[in-house]
């Protein structure tokens, strides 16, 4: 799929398969990521910027996807199906466009009409006019947008300032667990958080081991 015309051809099939949207103005959000967001959840009609971790950006989609929502991933050439599934992304309800070319913003706006939550890997921030047009689509169709990169006037900006992996022994083992230090900036001000992943999935705060993590 590499054109707006192809996106339009998906609309009827997805509309038939997409469950009825929830009445609430928020989307299911992984428990381990709720403290990062104002209101504790992704909000329909809103955009979010994530800087420094594609894994964190994709993880924001996981709970909505697992709950039955259709998702889209645009411009992420490094998208890995196995890693996405480990996070909780339902691959059978995920539209992936790894190489959108110059159509990235146009495709994002078109997909916002038929999908519930989108991830856009943006190499550069859009113009204010382009961002506002997409924001209007999000509000009109109750979709949420997560941008891996910069975005004008997002609901929240999440900036990863530290990262640590563990799981390796002396010359053996796998990198299984990861901790991120994340600074959030939103209407509540600037806050610092620790996000933990185990075997690729976000760990809920009350089940995660507590360890100090130095910023890189």
N, C-alpha and C positions, 0 to 999 in steps of 0.2 A: 504494500500500500504506500503510494508515494505522491498522491495528489488529493486536492479537496474533493474532486469528483468521487474518488474511491471512498473517502470518509462518508460522503452523503449516501453512498450505496449501503453502508453499514447501518444507517439510522433505523430503517424499518426492522431489521432483524434484531438489533439490540433493544429497541423499544418493546418488542414482543417478549423478549427474554428478561428484561430488567424488571425487578420487583418494584412494587409501588413505593415511592419515596416516603421516608418517614416524615411525620408531621413536625417533629422537632426541628429546630434551626441548627442543630449541631449533628456531627457525624460521629459514629463510634471511633474511639481513639485509644491506642494502646495505653494501658494503665501506667506503664513506666515513662510515658511521654506527656501525660496530662499536666504535670507540674510546670512544664515548659510553656504552656499556652494560656493566654488570658481566657478565663472561663473554663479551663480544663479540658477543652476539646476543639477539634477543627470545626469551624463555623461555616455553614453553607453561605455562598456568596462572597467569601473572603479569600485573600491570597496570603501566602506565607513564604518567606525567604529563608533558605538554609544555606549556610556558607561553611565549607570545609569538610563535609562528609556526605557523599552520595548515599551511604548506607542509612544515615539518619533521615535524609529526605524521603527515601523509599519507605522506611519504617512508619512514617506518618500515615501512609496509605493502608497499612496492613489490616487494621481492625475493621475499617469500612469494607475493604475487599472481602475479608473472611465473613462479614455479616451479609454478603450478597450483593454489594454495590459493584458496578462496572468501573474500572479504572483505566487510565491511559498513561503511558510513559513516552515522552516525546524528546528526541534529541540525545538520548543516553546511549551512545555507541557501545559502552561497556556493560550494558544491562546483561545480567546473568540470571537465567531462569531458576537455577538451583538455589542461588542466594535469595532471590525474591520469594521462592516458595518457603524457604526456611523462615523468613520474616513473617509469613502468613498471607502473602499475596496469592489469590486464587488465579492461577495462570489462565484458566478457561474463561475468565471474565476480565482479562487484561489486554488492552490494545497497545501494541508496542510499535513505535515508529522511530527506529534508531537513527536514521539519516533523513531528516525532513528538509534539509537544504534551506533555501530562502523562504520556504512555506511554514517554518516552525510556528510563528505567531498566528498565521492564518489557520493552521491546523488546530492550534490550541483553542482558538475561538470557536471553530466549528465543532470540535469534540466536546466543548463545554455544554453544547446543546443536548448531547445524548449520553454523556458519561457523568458520573457522580463526583469523582475526584481525579485530578490530573497531576502528573509530575512533569515539569518542563525543565530540561537541562539547558539553560540559556548561556551561550558564550559571552553575551554582552547584554546590558540592560536595555529594554525597549524605550522608545520615546514616550513622554507622558501621554500623548494622544493614543498611541498603540496600547499602552497599559490600561488606559481608561476604557477603551473599546472592549477589551477582554474582561475587565472588571464588570462592565455592564452586562455582558453575557453571563458571567458567573452569578450575578444577582438575579437576573431574569430567569435562569434555569436552575437555581439552587445547587450550583456546583462549587467545589472548592479547588483551589490551585496551590500546589507546592512548587516553588521554583528553586532549583539548585543553582544559586547565583544571586545576583542583585535584582530587586524589583521595587518600583516606586510605591511608596506608602502602603507597605504590607500590614496585615493585622499584627504580625510579629516577625521579628528577624532573629534567627537562631544561628549563632556563630560559634563553631567548634574551636576552642583554644588549646585543647590538650587531648592526647590519645595514648592509650596503653593497651597492648595485647599481652595475654598470658596463655599458658597451656603447654609450652615447650619444656621438656626435661633436658637432661644433659645429652644433647645430640639426638634426641628422639622426641616424638609427640607431635601434636598439631596445635596450631593457633586457634583455640576454641572460644576464648572469652575476650571481650574488649570493653574498655571503659572510655567514655568521652567526657571531657569537661566542656560544658555548653553555656555560653552567655546568651540570655534572651533579652531582647529590647522590645518593649511594647508599651501600652498605656499604663501598665503597672510599674514601669521604670526598668532599670537594668538589674537582672538577677543572675545568679550563678547556680548551675545544676550539674549533677553527675548522672549520666545515662549508661546503663550496663546492658551488654549483649552476651548471651550464652548460647553457643552452638548456632549463632546467626540470628536468634530471636531476642527481642527486647525483654528484659527481666523486670518484673514488677518491683517497686521500691521495697516492699515488705519482705521480699524473698531474696534480695540481693545482699551478698556479703559486703560489709562496710570496710573500705580501704581508702587510705589517703592517696590522692593522685596529683602529681605535680604537673603543671602546665608545661607544654613543650615550647 
